């Protein structure tokens, strides 16, 4: 073999080693990212007093959470307690949620009004009205009421209105709570409940499974977007609601997330992620994911949002259901 052939062989070997090393490093990074997956489950519009009454004054969702052995955060609308005549029983339901050791407690306002629509004075009153009973129950249970989540995740119609409410929440020792993943469970539950009411059990099962499937696709989507925006995996915050669908299918979704190597964490641990200190570049009242709000360029934000997985069939069915009720 001449010197040129030997040199070529050496360079080829070195190139192959570099390729193998790079491929191995890439696999290690992907594996590390998979291992770092974590999510906090947060539940809005607690307590669902209509479901509680329908199930014989028992919260089946709360019972299932008891057996799942994972931390959850709940966001309470105290106005729900007065949605039917059974106020004292509804109050006991609220107490049973708040006093669970695995539950972090949050305020979701009294009446679930949209801040951008009713303005600062009315909304700030609604925030304070929404803590009156919850704070007493929480303190009696040795807990703090640290978190607030905006109804509809609408933080105000413009930057000035948002800044004004940030000051108000800080003055009242509230942490404004974001979310990263949400899968329209409020839409799916109406389709699910309709199918159950009509005795279409297979259709109801299919709707529940589609909710879980869409949720998993959305987790994959937001993991990818977060990696682009934050430069690393983030601790996700999942937003869902106290409804019939999650009573039956939140445990299924949780199991699927565990199979994807997600670690289920508290809201406090999730909020400790530096990503939640990233600047928010969106100052409108639409309630979409914070992962999008961290994107500075509006065009890029729209492009990422257009790539988001959706279930068109479910959306069309929901629109038809809504029209039929009018």
N, C-alpha and C positions, 0 to 999 in steps of 0.2 A: 504494500500500500504506500503511495507517495504522500508527501507532506500535505498536499492540498486535500487529498481524500481523508487523511487522518484528521486534518483541521475541520473539515466539513462534518465528519462524524462526531467530533467533540462538540461543535456548535449545535448540531442536531440533538445530541444528548442533553446539553444544557437547556436548550429550548424546551425539550420534552419535560425536563425536571421542573422548569419554571411553570409550564402549563399545568402539570400535575399539582404543583404547590398552589397555584392560583385557584384551581378547581377545588382543591381540598379546603382552602381558605374560604371560598364562597359557600361551600357546604357547611362549614363551621359557623359562618355568620348566619346562614338561614336557620341552622339548628338552634343557635343561640337565640335568634328572634322568636322561634317557635316556643322555646323554653321560657321566654320572658312574657308570654301572653298572659294577661290578667284582665279581669273585668269586675266592676262593682255593679250589682243589680239594684236598681232604684225603681220604686213603685209609686206612681202618682195617683191622686184622687182617692186616697184612703180616708175614711172607710166607705165601702160600697154597701150602703144600708139596704138597698133594694134586693141585692143578692143575698144579704144576711137574712132578711125576712123570708125570702123565697126558699132558703135552705133551712128553715125551722130555727131561725136565730142562732145560726152556726156559720162561722167563716171557714169554708173548706180550704180556701187558699192559705189561710193562716195555719191551719192544721198540716197542710202539706209542707209549708215552710218549716214547721217544727221538725219534720223528719228529714229535711234536706241538709241540715247542719251547715248552713252558709250565712254569712252576714248580708243583710239587706238594709237599705235606707228607704223610709217611707215619707211621702209628702202629703200633708193632711189638709183637707178642706173642711173646716169645722161646720160650715153651712150645710154639709151633707147630713149632719145629725138631725136636722129639722125637715128633711125631705119626706118624712112620714110621721105619724103621730107617736111612734114608739121612741121618744127622745131618751128616756132613761135606759132602755135596752141598747140603743145606739151608743150612748155614752159608755156603757160597759164594753161594747165592742171596741171603741176607741181605746179604752184603758187596756184591753187585752193585747192590742197591737203595740201600744207605746211601751208597755212594761216587759215585753219579751227581751231577754238579754242580748239576742243577736240583732236587734233592730236599732238603727240610728234614726232619730226623729227629725223631721223637717216640716217647715211651714210652707203651704202652697196657696196662701191667702184664704180668706173666709169664703168668698163666693165664686172664685175662679174667673174673675173678670180679666179682660185684656188691658194691660197698662196703657198701651198705645192708643186705645180707644177711649178710656175714661179719664186719663190725665193723672197728674201727680197727687193732688189733694185727695180725690176719691180712692185712688189705689193705695196710698200710704195708710189711710184709715182702714182699708180692707186687710192690709198686712197685719196691723196691730190687732184688729178684731179676730183675725185668724189664729192668734196665739193664746188667747185668754184661757181656754180650758186645757189645751195641749201643754202649755208651759207648766201649769200646776201639776198635771199628771206626771209629766217628765221629771220635774224636780222631786216629787214624792218618790219616784222610782230611782232617784240618784242620777238622773241624766240631764244633759243640757240640750237646749233647743238652739243649735248653732247654724242650721242650714235653712236657706230659703230657695225655692225654685219658682220662677215666674210661670204663671199659667200660660199655656200656648208657647212657652219659651220666648215670648215677646218682651224684650227688655226696654221698649220705648221706641217712639217713631223716629227719633233722631239722636244725634250724639249729645245734645244738650239735655234732653229728657233722660237719657241713659245715665249721664253723669250725675244728674240731680238725684236719681234713685240710688245710685251707688253710694253716695254720701249718706242718704237716709238709712240704707241697710247697714253701713259701717257703724253709724251712730247707735243702732239698735243691736249691735254685735251679731249680725247675720253674715254668713258666707253665701254669696250668690252661687248657685249650683248649676253647672253646665251638664251637658250630656254629649256623647259622641256617636252612639248607635241607637236608632229607634226604628221600629219596623211596622208602624201603622197597626198595632194591635187593636186600637180603638175602632178601626175599620173592619178588621177581620172578625172581631167579636160580635158585631151586629149581624154579619152573615152567618156566623157560627150559631148564634142564639136563634136566628130565624130557622135554620135547618133543624135544630133540636126541637123547637116548638112545633114544627111540621112533622116531626117523627122521622126525618130523613137522616138517620144515624150515620150511614156511609158517607153522605155528603158532608155532614158535620166533621167526620173524621178526616176527610180529604181537605177541608178548609183548615183544620188544625195543623195538619202536616205541612200544608203550603205555607202557613205562618212560620213554622219552624224552619222550613227550607229557605224562605226568603230572609229570615233573620240571620242564618248562617252565611248566606251570600253577602249580606250587608256587613257582617263582621269582617269578612275577607276584603270587601271593598274599602272599608274605613281603616283597616290595618295598612293597606297599601297607600291610601291617601295620607295617613298620619306619618308614614315612613318618609314620604316626599316632603311633607311640611315641616315635621319636627326633626327629621334626620335619624330617627330611631323609633323602635316600637314604643307605644305609650300605654299607660294603664287606662283601659277603656271604661266608660260609664254607660251602661245600658238603661234606657228609659222604657218602662212599660206601665201598665195600669192595673188597678184592682178590678178585674172583670171576670166573666165566666170563662173566656178563652184561656186566660193565664191560670185560672184555677185548675184547668185540665192539662194545659200544654206548657206552662212555664217549667215544671219539673222535667219535661221531655227536652226542652231547649237547654236547660242547665246540664243535663246528662250529655247532650251532644257537644256542648262547649267543653266539658271535661274531657271528652274523647278527643277533642282537638287540642288538648294540653293547656287549656285555660285554667288559671288559678282564680278562684272566686275570693275577692277581697272586699274589705270594708270601704265605704265612701271616703273615710278619712285617709286611708292608705292610697286610694286612687288620686285624691286631690293633692297629695304630697308630690305627685309627679310634676317636675318643672314645666311640662308642656302646658299646664293650666295657668301658668304665669305668662304665656306668650301673649303678645298684643293682639287684641281683637280689631280686625280691619273692616268689619261689617257693622253699620250703625242704623240699620232699618229694623222693622218690627217682625220680620218673618222668623219663624221658630226653627230654623234648621241647625244641623250639627255644628258644634264648635270647631270641629276639624276644618270645615269650610270657612268659618269665621276667621281662622288664623291665616287664610290665604290673602295676601295683600292685593294681588291683581284681580280685578273683578272679572275679566275675561277668562282667566285661568279657573277662577272659582266656578263660573257657569259651566265651563267645560267639564270639570270634575263632577259637578252635580248631574250633568247630563249622562255621565257614565254610571250613575248609581243604579243598581239592580232594582227592579220593580215587578209587581204582579199586575199586569194590565187587566187580566180577566177579573181579578178581585176588585180592582178599582171600578171597572165598568159595572159589575154586579152591585157594588155599593151605590153607585150613582143611580142605577135603576131602582134600588130599594128606597133611596131617599126620595126620588120622584114619586114613587107609589104611595108614600106617606103624606104627600101634599094634598 
